[in-house]
Amino acid sequence: MNKKETLEKVSELSQVTIADCKKVLDALEVVMQEELANRKGIRNIFDMLYKLIGVFKSK
């Protein structure tokens, strides 16, 4: 799934405009890049991703 397809799907499921979804996904990308840069080792990166998925599922 590319970025355009992701934006369209998120927009459809959330009933939020594609433009607003793009802003949110762009911000999330920056946050994830910063977090990944702060992590040392692949295990810590996977732990962070697992926790992030848990946050989304709990909402």
PyMOL commands that set and color helices and strands:
alter all, ss='L'
color gray80, all
select helices_A, chain A and resi 3-14+18-38+42-58
alter helices_A, ss='H'
color red, helices_A
deselect
rebuild
show_as cartoon
